[in-house]
Amino acid sequence: MGAKLGISYEYKNEGCRVISFPPEMPFAGCLDELTKVNIEQIDKNRLNEITLIHGLYKRFEGIVDFLSISENPSRDIIYIASLAAGGEPGCIQLLYTLLIAVASMDTIVEEYADFISLKHIMKRIEDKKMSGKDLTEKEIWFGKQVLFLSGSYPLPGYSDAEKPWLAWEIKVRKALADPDERWDEAIRKRIMAELEARRLRISQIVSSMNPEVHSRLLTELINESENIKWIKRTLEIPRSLSEGSTLLIRNRLENQWEGIIDSLKGSEAGKLLADIFEFQTAKAHSYPQIRIGTSVLKAIFQHPILSRSSSKVDLLSCLYHFVHSAGKGKMELLMSSGKIDKELLDIPGFRVEDELLRVNLESVRTDMFVGDYGVPIEYDWSKPIEESSVGYKSLILSYIDNTTFLTSLLNNPKIAGKPGIVSLIALRCKATSVLSLIAGRRDLYTGFANKNVPLILLMNPARISIGSLRKFIHVKYIDKMTLQQLANRRGKGGQIREEVRREIAQIMKKR
């Protein structure tokens, strides 16, 4: 199978295997086989419930529990893959969940133990104190956290009592060289602090930049924020869950796993799925990378000019190629220069060198290729790229609990003026300070871009003051029928705070 896939050579630095173009679709010959796979209705219902679970690791635990008691777990995995191949969103997400893998602690520490961002933030805090400038709540909290870690989670070696964080890099590396596990928690917490420092720097940059001018940089910062979020999740995984193989499903199912893999190899489709698990064990691609990488390959393989394969492009084959061939968030495709379309040169993260198309996922706009649940978007190659149109959804959701960052975004008219930005914050944020800011500023709740904001604020469960919300109980902002439904406890009124419902009911009675 390896020779047929047209893998030419490997880049040692990145671990990429070059994909020859047009590629073969390894699952092409067994898609019909997949459609015939079936399971009991009770198991279908259980799987459906698992797909509805919010939270990546909760969903992972759900599928682990399901497979651990299944009479035929390999068949169940093939069934999930068959629905994913058919485009079922929940099962696409579930298939990606089965592939969760984490890098070793040593690998993560090696990448972040320089503490560059942490030193930068602490220097910034020092400078602001010296100049008499006020610190943000986040900066105050972060400074206290760094000092707390230095005192409560000691590491071997001497450090400056005044600026202990300056010695963290040396001390962490010394602790790593010590086989004694007593330093592990101190190392983990310091790396978490560095990741938080990086998020803090990103939020400071993004909240003040002009997205019209720096759209590509903004894309990279959004992707970096998502990557940091993933690594933090990795570090929060209980040690017992992440010890052993990088592939978490293998660790959790332990003795069952080898039997599942052997059973998968009993069919053509199952063997390919077993290969995917094997590749992922070796590569440990992050969950976000799997989602975006698979979707990007699917879009490229379906390019009307580049595509010359006789086989229809399918999601499982794209997943196979990504997991096998990508390395460190990068992909490389070999094609003749005559096939390189100028449109590929205009996409952030795409670069052409001679006959190689190189894709750096850190610079790719996720919203251009990935929809809800990780489902690949049918990319329209005939539509020109809008440089200024940047997807903020993932960034806002990453920082939805950071009131300082959200406030800065709302105070940046270049960002707050984008359609859907204020609506998303009003919908997902629970901080009354941020929501009160939106309710109190006319530019944030009026205009076409913010037409849904008043209704969203009324329905938000956070305790926004009635005085701030009262003005929205008017047909100028929300149509009369919707207001009447909100006033009815048995209707939409049952979905909002009772005191808000009563206020709406009283005002509607007077009109």
VENKARA-V931675 format. One record per helix or strand. SS is the DSSP state (H for helix, E for strand). FROM is the first residue (numbers start at 1). TO is the last residue. If there is no record, write none. Layout:
ss->{SS:SS}
from->{FROM:FROM}
to->{TO:TO}
This chain:
ss->{E:E:H:H:H:H:H:E:H:H:H:H:H:H:H:E:H:H:H:H:H:E:E:H:H:E:E:H:H:E:H:E:H:H:H:H:H:H:H:H:H:H:H:H}
from->{7:16:28:41:56:73:89:101:105:116:137:164:181:215:239:247:248:255:268:287:315:327:330:337:342:350:356:361:366:370:372:376:393:403:413:421:432:442:448:453:466:480:492:498}
to->{11:20:35:51:68:85:98:101:112:131:152:177:206:236:242:247:253:264:283:301:325:327:334:339:345:353:360:363:369:370:374:376:398:410:416:428:440:445:450:459:472:487:495:509}
